[in-house]
Amino acid sequence: MEILRYTAFSADPAGGNPAGVVLDATGLGDAEMQRVAAEVGYSETAFLVPDEDRHFTVRYFSPKAEVPFCGHATIASAVAYSERHGLGVLYLDTRAGLVEVSTKAQADGATTATLISVEPQTKPISARDLAALLEALHWRPGDLDPTLPPRIAFAGAWHPIVAAASRQRLADLDYDMAALASLMAQRDWTTIDLVYRESALTFHARNPFPPGGVVEDPATGAAAAALGGYLREFGLVAPPATVTVHQGQDMGRPSLLAIEIPAQSGTGIAVTGAAVALS
């Protein structure tokens, strides 16, 4: 078994979100995949099992648990595959559904990948859950942006979307990890997508991930796709639109995610980013 290490949503090894990638996990059981993910220690490791030409069954494991879908490990896997077998489209059968991901060479030499998410969904967050979430984050209701109402959004995994009224509120992240982990386990939330809207099409994001044993993700493709679906459903952008998300700056691992939001309701959200091998 060859375990590759890539960082996604950055062309610089010092940025982005590191992911483990196993391009051929044929024969590995759940316990073995969980063990490998824990040993790799990144927020996610992707395990691909070839089905037919460029079709794979994919499983994603954090150091502590399996998740149904992971965006940054998908981007990393596609770029890793392209460097060995050429650019093109891959079809990934994930536990959340079928995800298409394509790779492209850029003029500057970087390789980018674009995933198309499963159909996005949103649902309300109860007043009780929002109060518990804000308490665990050490935020107050007055810290929220009233133009971006809190919701729970999905594009492969469920993420509460909570918008801060200021960039400083987003920067000052100091949450109760045990309390947040407990709440997220009860509600089956994968990460918390904390965002700040700098301009109409530019966002900053932070993603606590205590269920995976990780304090914070420096780039979260699944949450970015969920954000795109949320923005479209509530008319918060005028699609078709491309939204830029900056993430990881507050962690010292800057990441850049591009979200392409089609106009047609119910269609998947495209998330694009670069990826590069880690030594």
Order of alpha helices (4+ residues) and beta strands (2+ residues): beta-beta-alpha-beta-beta-beta-alpha-beta-beta-beta-beta-alpha-beta-beta-alpha-alpha-beta-beta-beta-alpha-beta-beta-beta
